[in-house]
Amino acid sequence: MSVMQIPRKIEYALRAMIHLADVPEGVANGNQIAQAEHIPKYFLEKVIRDLMRSGLVRSRRGPGGGYQLGRPAEAISFKDIIEAVEGPINLNVCLEDTNTCSLQPRCRMFRVWEHGQRVLLEVFSQTNLQQIASSRMPVPILAPPPLADSHEAALKA
C-alpha cells in the first residue's frame, strides 16, 4: 500500500527545530540534536544549512557553541520551516503559480486541491514552535508496586 507522506527532509527539519525550541539554554550542538532526534548527522547538517540560509537558525562558535533559533519560537511556524527546506508548499502541481494545467478551467478536482491547500497552509501557518515545545507529552505515572504480603494487603483494605 502506498502512503502519501511528508518527505524526510521536512520531518528532520521540524524535529531539529522543535529540539532547539526545547533546549533550556537555547543552544545545542549537532551531535546532541542528531542523537536525541534520531537524525543521521549528514542529513542534519544539510537541513541546518537550509535553516540557517533562511534565518531560522544561527550558529554560535566556541566553547558551548552550537545552533540556536534565529528568532523566538513563537515567531517560527511550521510553514516557515517547511518552506526553508523544500520551497513553497503546493498540494498539487496545478496549484503552483508557474504551472498551468491543460485541464483548466474544466478540471473538476481543482477545487478540492485548492481547498486542501488552504487548509494545509492554515494548519502549518498557525502551528508554531512554542506551541509544540510547550506541549510535551506528560511523563507516565507509574502504578505503585504491589504489596509484598497478602496479610498487609488485607489490613489496608
N, C-alpha and C positions, 0 to 999 in steps of 0.2 A: 504494500500500500504506500502510495506517495503522500507526503505531507508538505503542506505549504509552511515554510518556516523562515525565521529571521536568520540572516547569514551569521556565521560565527564571528566575523569581524565586528558586527554590531553588538552581539552578545558580550564579547570580550571588552569592548569599549564601555558598555554600560556597567559591567561588573567592576572594571577598574575604577571608573568614576564614582560608583557607589562606595567602593573601598576607600577612596580618598576622602569622600564626604564623611565616612565613619571614623577616620583616624583623628583621635583627640588632639594630637599635636599639629595636625594639618599637613604633615609631611610623611611620605612613605617611599622607600626605595623600590626599585623594580623587582628585586628578588622577593621582597615581602609581598608585593601585590601578586606576582606570578604564583607564589606558593599558596597564599591564602585563597586566591580566587581560581586556582587550577587552570591557569592560562599559560600555555607554552611561552617561555621567555622571548623567543624570536618573534612571535605574533604580538606579544605585549609591546615590544619596542616599536613595531610598525604602527600599532594603534596609538601609542603615546605620541609618536611623531605627528600623526594627523591631528590629534587633540591639541598638541602644542601649536601647530600651524594655525589653528582656528582660535587660539587664545583661551581655550577651556582648561588647559594645564600649563603650569610653569615648572621649570626645574630649578632646584637650589643646589648649588655646588658646595663642596667642602664637607667637613665632619657634620654629621646629622643631616646631610643633604638628601635629595631625592626629588620626588614630584609632589606638587600640591595643586589644588584647584586654582584656576586662573581668575575666578570670580566666586562670590558667595554661592553656596549650594542651592539656596532658594532662587537664584538667578540663572540656573542652568537646567534647561528642560531636556527631556529625553529626545525631543525633536532636534535640539541643538547638537546633542552628542551623535545622533544617527547621521545627521547631515554633515557633520565634521568628518566622519569616516567613510561615508558612502555617497554623499551628494544629496540632491533633492529627493524627497520621498514621493514615489509615484506607485500607486497600487497596480497600474497597468500602463503600457506604453501609450495608449490613446489619451492619457491624461497629461502627458508631457507637453510643454509649450512648443517645443521644437518639432514634434512629430504630428503629422496629420494622418488620420485614419481614412483609408479609402472607403470605408463603410459609412462614414459620417455624411449627412445627418440622419441616415436611416437606421443606424445601429440601435437595436433595442436593448443592448446591455450597457450602453454608455451611462445612462442614469444610475444604474446600480453601481458601476465602478466609481462614478463621481460621488455618490452618497457615501460609499465605503471609504473613499479617500478623505472626505470631510470628517467623518467620524474618527478615522485613524489619526489624522493630523490633530484633531481636537484632543484626543487622549494623550498623544505624545507631547503636545504643546502644554497641556495643563498638568503634566506629571513632572515634578522637579526633583532634584537630588535630595533636597532637605526632607521632602515627604517620605521618600524611600528610606533614607538614613534614620529617620525618627520612627520608622515602623518596624523596627527589629522584631523578629519572632521572639515571643516570650520563652524563657528557659522553662522546660517542662518541670512540673512539680513532681518529685519522686514520692511514691507511696511509702508510708512508714514501714520499717522492717517488721515481719511477723513476730508475734510474741513467742518467746522461747519455750514457755511452759504452758500447757493447756490449763493447768490449775490457775496460773496467773491470768490467763485469758478469761476464765470463768469469774474471777474476782473483779475484773474490770467491767464485766457486762452488767 
